[in-house]
Amino acid sequence: MMDMKQLAKAKAETGRRGFIAGVAAAAVGAAAGASAGGGAGEASGRPFKVCVFTDIHFDDFWTNSDDTSFLDGIMARAEREKCDMMVHLGDFMHGVEKPRQKMFVEKYNASRIPAYHVLGNHDQDQCDDRATLEAYRMRGSGYYSFDMGGFRFVVADANYFCCEPGKFVHYGKAGYPRIGGRIGYWVPPEQLEWLRSAIVGSPLPCVVMAHESFERANYLPVQNAAEVRRIFAEANAKKPGTVRLVMNGHNHNDNLRILDGIPYWDVNSANYQWFGKKHAKYPAEYVKRHPGSVYTLGWTKPLSAVLSLWPDGRVKIEGSEAEWLFGVAAKDAGFPVCDGDGRETHPKILSADFRMIF
């Protein structure tokens, strides 16, 4: 029987779903290996609690996206769980200038719980990035950091494409500029330097948040993710345990993986998965109201998670689960059950409880 150190290594290297921590507790090795027989154990003091959600895609076109009910449910959970802050991991909406769009973002911004934004690749679909940055209170840049509750939260922005070597342009109203037929997600050199200054030598443990993934290999990865991961490794080599967790949205999947001693959390969409080809499984009246629903399969209620962080390295994720909208699962619509990185599509955000050892 493998001990926890061997188990963490094996799960970190698995190809189908990475490390799925849908169990009550696990021990995870960070700078040094870990071994444990039971759960993560109790940590001292009150944790810092974050309500996490992503890819709610407020817009009449998409599934479950034409009113505030899903956001209302997420914000109510944050209040009920007495969270210290909320964060969405991008694709909150598709523009910020129409009256209903302004109402939606203002509702979130006005929360009694501090509410933070991460830029997604769709947040600027109907406006330029300057308008989005202003509405999201991001002070002129899609990347920033802040210290709260004994942690440093570092928000990265990989929504750039490289139109020619060394020239990076931010996503904006033009949609998805393509280079050689491909969409590219990049972290430009100046932002890499900013990341290094924010993380390496940080006096506080860091939680990194981005829309796109820094650990995926195949399905919509950040093109220069290896450079970003080297910054994380540099920080942890200098001071073990500096980078405690990296989380992203974008892929509408549910996964937790250990890579180079760091947990990477791929957070599921609040309301649906997009497949890029049509199905005919939803009622005609619903499709009439939401034309984009023929490309998606949705959930019956909003998905979110409560992330609890302790200074001593314990991390607890309390996920959520829904049913398939209209009872139509991926296999029922003839869609693949797993994505290009082998991660399963389902209406669920995992739960996990583990302690980093460094």
Backbone torsions as a table, in degrees:
resi	resn	phi	psi	omega
1	MET	NA	132.4	-178.1
2	MET	-72.4	141.5	170.2
3	ASP	-79.2	177.4	-173.2
4	MET	-68.1	-29.5	177.8
5	LYS	-64.6	-45.9	178.7
6	GLN	-65.7	-39.6	-179.4
7	LEU	-63.3	-43.6	178.8
8	ALA	-61.4	-41.7	-180.0
9	LYS	-65.3	-44.7	-178.9
10	ALA	-63.1	-42.3	-178.5
11	LYS	-71.6	-30.3	178.0
12	ALA	-66.7	-27.5	-175.1
13	GLU	-98.9	-6.5	-175.5
14	THR	-66.9	148.5	-174.2
15	GLY	-92.5	-28.6	-169.5
16	ARG	-72.5	-51.7	-177.7
17	ARG	-135.5	16.9	-177.8
18	GLY	64.7	-141.7	179.0
19	PHE	-101.9	107.6	179.2
20	ILE	-96.3	111.5	-177.8
21	ALA	-103.0	62.6	178.9
22	GLY	-91.3	27.1	-179.9
23	VAL	-107.8	171.5	-176.7
24	ALA	-67.3	-35.5	-178.0
25	ALA	-157.9	152.0	173.9
26	ALA	-152.5	151.1	174.0
27	ALA	-103.3	134.0	-173.1
28	VAL	-124.5	133.5	178.4
29	GLY	-82.0	135.0	174.4
30	ALA	-106.6	-106.9	179.9
31	ALA	-65.7	-42.7	174.6
32	ALA	-107.6	162.8	177.7
33	GLY	-70.2	170.2	179.4
34	ALA	-134.8	149.8	171.7
35	SER	-143.9	138.2	-179.2
36	ALA	-160.6	153.8	-179.0
37	GLY	-102.5	-26.9	-175.5
38	GLY	-111.5	-141.5	-178.4
39	GLY	-85.6	-168.9	-179.0
40	ALA	-71.3	-19.7	179.2
41	GLY	82.7	166.2	180.0
42	GLU	-78.5	141.5	176.2
43	ALA	-107.7	155.0	-177.0
44	SER	-80.3	143.4	174.6
45	GLY	82.0	170.1	177.9
46	ARG	-79.2	135.6	178.4
47	PRO	-76.2	160.1	169.2
48	PHE	-88.4	127.4	-170.8
49	LYS	-113.7	132.0	-177.7
50	VAL	-125.0	127.4	170.9
51	CYS	-85.6	120.4	-174.2
52	VAL	-115.3	132.6	171.8
53	PHE	-151.9	170.0	-177.2
54	THR	-159.9	160.7	169.9
55	ASP	52.6	53.9	177.4
56	ILE	-84.4	-22.9	168.6
57	HIS	53.2	55.1	-179.9
58	PHE	-61.9	116.2	-178.4
59	ASP	-179.8	141.2	-179.5
60	ASP	-60.5	-25.1	-171.7
61	PHE	-69.6	-33.9	-167.5
62	TRP	-98.2	168.8	-179.8
63	THR	-65.7	132.1	176.1
64	ASN	58.6	24.8	-167.9
65	SER	-121.3	16.4	-172.0
66	ASP	-106.5	2.6	177.1
67	ASP	-143.9	-174.9	-176.3
68	THR	-95.7	5.9	-170.6
69	SER	-61.8	-39.8	-180.0
70	PHE	-68.6	-43.1	176.5
71	LEU	-63.5	-40.4	177.8
72	ASP	-56.9	-44.4	-179.6
73	GLY	-63.6	-39.7	179.3
74	ILE	-67.7	-45.0	-179.6
75	MET	-66.0	-35.2	177.4
76	ALA	-65.6	-37.7	177.2
77	ARG	-64.5	-42.7	178.7
78	ALA	-58.4	-40.9	177.8
79	GLU	-67.3	-45.7	-177.1
80	ARG	-62.6	-38.9	-178.1
81	GLU	-85.5	1.7	-179.9
82	LYS	54.9	49.4	178.6
83	CYS	-70.7	150.1	179.3
84	ASP	-86.2	-22.3	176.7
85	MET	-160.2	165.4	173.8
86	MET	-124.7	151.1	172.8
87	VAL	-147.7	135.9	167.8
88	HIS	-103.4	144.5	-173.8
89	LEU	-98.4	31.4	172.8
90	GLY	105.2	164.7	-174.3
91	ASP	55.1	48.0	175.5
92	PHE	-69.4	-37.5	-179.4
93	MET	-161.5	-175.1	-174.9
94	HIS	-114.9	7.2	179.6
95	GLY	174.7	165.4	-174.3
96	VAL	-131.0	7.9	-169.5
97	GLU	-104.9	-17.1	177.4
98	LYS	-79.7	153.6	-176.8
99	PRO	-53.7	-44.7	-179.2
100	ARG	-67.7	-34.0	177.5
101	GLN	-66.8	-42.8	177.6
102	LYS	-61.3	-41.7	178.5
103	MET	-59.9	-41.9	-175.7
104	PHE	-66.4	-48.4	-178.1
105	VAL	-70.0	-34.3	179.1
106	GLU	-68.5	-33.5	176.9
107	LYS	-60.6	-45.0	179.7
108	TYR	-69.0	-45.4	-178.1
109	ASN	-62.1	-30.1	-175.9
110	ALA	-85.0	4.0	-179.9
111	SER	-55.9	145.9	175.4
112	ARG	-69.1	-22.5	175.2
113	ILE	-91.8	130.4	179.1
114	PRO	-50.8	126.6	-173.0
115	ALA	-118.4	125.3	-174.7
116	TYR	-117.8	155.8	-177.4
117	HIS	-117.8	147.6	166.8
118	VAL	-122.5	134.8	179.9
119	LEU	-73.2	132.9	172.9
120	GLY	-107.4	172.8	-178.8
121	ASN	-72.8	-13.7	-179.9
122	HIS	-105.1	-8.4	-175.4
123	ASP	-65.0	-18.9	-179.4
124	GLN	-110.5	17.0	-176.6
125	ASP	-56.3	-41.0	-172.2
126	GLN	-111.0	11.9	179.5
127	CYS	-156.9	170.1	177.0
128	ASP	-82.5	166.0	-173.5
129	ASP	-67.8	-25.2	179.0
130	ARG	-63.5	-41.4	178.8
131	ALA	-64.2	-40.1	179.4
132	THR	-66.2	-44.5	179.6
133	LEU	-59.1	-40.4	179.3
134	GLU	-66.1	-45.7	-179.2
135	ALA	-65.1	-33.5	-179.1
136	TYR	-88.1	4.5	176.7
137	ARG	57.5	46.7	-174.3
138	MET	-106.0	11.7	167.7
139	ARG	54.4	42.9	170.2
140	GLY	85.8	1.2	-178.9
141	SER	-146.3	146.1	177.4
142	GLY	-81.8	-3.2	176.8
143	TYR	-125.7	138.7	-176.5
144	TYR	-164.4	170.8	176.1
145	SER	-141.3	159.6	175.8
146	PHE	-154.2	151.5	179.2
147	ASP	-105.4	132.0	-179.1
148	MET	-157.1	136.1	173.0
149	GLY	62.1	25.4	179.6
150	GLY	86.5	10.9	179.3
151	PHE	-130.8	155.2	171.3
152	ARG	-105.3	121.6	177.8
153	PHE	-99.6	121.2	-173.8
154	VAL	-114.3	116.0	-177.3
155	VAL	-102.4	118.6	179.8
156	ALA	-101.4	161.2	-178.5
157	ASP	-134.6	102.9	179.8
158	ALA	-100.7	20.6	-176.6
159	ASN	-88.6	57.6	177.6
160	TYR	-127.1	147.0	168.5
161	PHE	-118.0	155.6	-176.5
162	CYS	-106.3	103.4	-175.4
163	CYS	-78.9	-22.3	173.1
164	GLU	-160.7	160.1	-175.7
165	PRO	-51.7	124.0	177.3
166	GLY	85.4	-3.7	-179.4
167	LYS	-116.5	119.4	-176.3
168	PHE	-118.5	135.4	-178.9
169	VAL	-126.3	135.1	-177.7
170	HIS	-76.8	147.0	174.4
171	TYR	-59.1	147.2	179.6
172	GLY	-159.4	-157.9	-173.4
173	LYS	-59.9	-22.9	-178.2
174	ALA	-65.7	-7.0	179.1
175	GLY	94.5	-127.4	-174.8
176	TYR	-117.2	87.2	176.1
177	PRO	-60.5	136.0	-175.4
178	ARG	-114.6	140.9	178.1
179	ILE	-115.1	115.5	-179.5
180	GLY	59.6	32.0	178.2
181	GLY	82.9	3.0	-177.6
182	ARG	-120.7	144.2	168.4
183	ILE	-81.0	135.5	179.1
184	GLY	-120.0	139.4	172.5
185	TYR	-113.8	124.1	-174.9
186	TRP	-136.3	149.7	166.2
187	VAL	-105.8	111.0	-175.8
188	PRO	-64.7	161.5	-176.5
189	PRO	-55.7	-41.6	-178.3
190	GLU	-65.9	-32.3	176.9
191	GLN	-73.6	-34.0	174.9
192	LEU	-59.0	-42.9	178.5
193	GLU	-65.4	-39.3	176.9
194	TRP	-63.0	-42.9	177.6
195	LEU	-57.6	-45.7	-179.9
196	ARG	-59.7	-44.9	-178.7
197	SER	-66.9	-31.6	-178.8
198	ALA	-76.9	-31.0	-170.4
199	ILE	-105.1	-51.3	-175.9
200	VAL	-67.2	121.3	-178.2
201	GLY	83.4	7.5	178.4
202	SER	-58.5	136.2	178.2
203	PRO	-73.3	-12.7	-178.3
204	LEU	-119.6	151.3	172.6
205	PRO	-62.8	143.6	-172.1
206	CYS	-108.4	140.0	168.7
207	VAL	-116.2	119.6	-177.0
208	VAL	-99.0	133.6	-177.8
209	MET	-127.1	134.4	178.0
210	ALA	-150.5	165.8	175.6
211	HIS	-81.9	-50.6	-179.0
212	GLU	-87.6	162.3	-173.9
213	SER	-85.6	139.0	173.5
214	PHE	-98.3	0.5	-178.0
215	GLU	-121.7	-13.7	-179.6
216	ARG	-68.5	149.6	-177.9
217	ALA	-103.0	-30.6	-168.6
218	ASN	-122.1	-48.0	-170.0
219	TYR	-96.3	104.5	175.3
220	LEU	54.2	49.1	178.9
221	PRO	-81.0	163.3	168.9
222	VAL	-71.3	130.8	-170.9
223	GLN	-63.6	-35.6	179.7
224	ASN	-112.2	39.1	-179.3
225	ALA	-60.1	-32.6	-179.1
226	ALA	-60.6	-35.5	177.6
227	GLU	-66.0	-38.8	178.3
228	VAL	-65.5	-44.5	-179.1
229	ARG	-63.9	-31.2	177.1
230	ARG	-64.3	-34.0	175.9
231	ILE	-65.0	-42.7	177.5
232	PHE	-60.7	-43.8	-179.2
233	ALA	-64.6	-39.3	178.2
234	GLU	-62.0	-43.1	180.0
235	ALA	-64.2	-43.4	-178.3
236	ASN	-73.0	-27.9	175.6
237	ALA	-68.9	-37.8	-179.8
238	LYS	-72.7	-41.8	178.9
239	LYS	-144.6	99.1	-177.8
240	PRO	-52.8	137.7	179.0
241	GLY	86.8	7.3	179.8
242	THR	-64.1	-49.0	178.6
243	VAL	-93.8	106.9	-174.7
244	ARG	-88.7	-33.2	-174.5
245	LEU	-161.8	142.0	173.1
246	VAL	-124.4	129.0	-178.8
247	MET	-133.7	150.8	-178.6
248	ASN	-146.9	164.5	171.6
249	GLY	-110.6	-133.4	168.2
250	HIS	82.5	-46.3	-171.6
251	ASN	-92.2	-7.9	179.4
252	HIS	57.5	41.9	177.9
253	ASN	-133.5	171.1	-171.4
254	ASP	-125.2	112.5	-175.7
255	ASN	-160.9	147.1	171.6
256	LEU	-132.8	126.6	-174.3
257	ARG	-136.2	141.7	173.8
258	ILE	-98.6	123.2	178.9
259	LEU	-132.9	122.2	-178.8
260	ASP	54.1	37.1	176.9
261	GLY	78.3	10.1	-178.7
262	ILE	-120.8	131.9	175.3
263	PRO	-75.8	129.2	174.6
264	TYR	-113.9	121.5	-175.3
265	TRP	-109.6	114.3	178.2
266	ASP	-94.4	103.5	-168.5
267	VAL	-91.2	133.2	-177.8
268	ASN	-70.0	153.5	175.5
269	SER	-60.1	147.9	176.5
270	ALA	-64.0	-26.4	-170.1
271	ASN	-142.4	-13.9	179.8
272	TYR	-168.0	169.0	168.9
273	GLN	-116.4	139.9	179.4
274	TRP	-101.9	134.1	-176.0
275	PHE	-114.2	-18.1	175.5
276	GLY	80.9	2.2	171.8
277	LYS	-141.2	158.1	-168.6
278	LYS	-82.0	151.8	166.9
279	HIS	-130.2	166.6	-179.2
280	ALA	-126.0	39.4	-173.4
281	LYS	-98.0	-12.8	-177.6
282	TYR	-95.7	152.2	178.9
283	PRO	-58.9	144.3	-175.4
284	ALA	-59.8	-37.3	-178.3
285	GLU	-67.7	-32.9	177.5
286	TYR	-70.4	-43.4	179.4
287	VAL	-63.7	-34.5	178.3
288	LYS	-62.1	-38.9	179.3
289	ARG	-77.6	-29.3	-176.7
290	HIS	-132.3	79.5	-174.8
291	PRO	-56.5	-32.4	-179.1
292	GLY	-71.7	-10.0	-178.4
293	SER	-65.9	-18.0	178.8
294	VAL	-71.7	-14.2	177.5
295	TYR	-101.0	-0.3	-172.6
296	THR	-131.7	165.0	166.6
297	LEU	-128.8	130.7	-171.5
298	GLY	-108.0	176.5	177.5
299	TRP	-107.1	161.5	-178.3
300	THR	-83.5	-17.8	178.3
301	LYS	-152.0	162.8	-173.3
302	PRO	-71.1	142.8	175.1
303	LEU	-100.0	136.1	174.3
304	SER	-152.9	175.9	177.8
305	ALA	-142.2	153.8	171.1
306	VAL	-109.4	116.2	179.8
307	LEU	-98.5	122.7	177.4
308	SER	-111.4	131.8	-176.5
309	LEU	-124.3	131.9	174.7
310	TRP	-113.1	147.0	179.6
311	PRO	-59.3	-28.3	-175.1
312	ASP	-82.5	4.9	174.9
313	GLY	108.7	-6.2	177.5
314	ARG	-74.1	138.3	178.4
315	VAL	-131.1	126.8	178.5
316	LYS	-126.0	129.8	176.6
317	ILE	-115.8	121.2	174.0
318	GLU	-108.3	103.1	-174.0
319	GLY	-83.2	-155.3	179.1
320	SER	-157.2	166.3	-176.1
321	GLU	-146.4	144.8	177.9
322	ALA	-131.0	-173.8	171.9
323	GLU	-107.1	165.0	174.5
324	TRP	-70.7	135.0	177.4
325	LEU	-60.2	131.9	-177.1
326	PHE	57.8	16.8	178.0
327	GLY	70.7	15.9	-176.2
328	VAL	-99.1	109.5	176.7
329	ALA	-91.2	169.8	-178.0
330	ALA	-56.2	-46.3	-178.0
331	LYS	-65.1	-30.1	179.3
332	ASP	-67.5	-30.6	-179.3
333	ALA	-92.9	2.9	-178.8
334	GLY	76.9	19.9	179.8
335	PHE	-96.0	154.9	177.9
336	PRO	-65.2	143.2	-180.0
337	VAL	-77.0	-29.4	-178.9
338	CYS	-120.3	153.9	178.5
339	ASP	-88.9	-169.4	-175.2
340	GLY	-65.6	-16.5	174.6
341	ASP	-104.1	14.1	177.0
342	GLY	75.6	22.2	-178.4
343	ARG	-99.2	129.8	-170.8
344	GLU	-73.8	141.4	172.8
345	THR	-90.4	123.6	176.6
346	HIS	-161.8	158.2	-178.0
347	PRO	-82.6	71.0	-172.1
348	LYS	-156.8	143.5	163.5
349	ILE	-116.3	127.1	-174.8
350	LEU	-61.1	163.7	168.8
351	SER	-119.4	145.0	-179.3
352	ALA	-156.5	156.1	179.4
353	ASP	-147.6	112.6	-176.7
354	PHE	-148.6	165.2	178.6
355	ARG	-125.0	127.5	173.5
356	MET	-76.9	137.0	178.9
357	ILE	-116.3	122.9	-176.2
358	PHE	-143.4	NA	NA
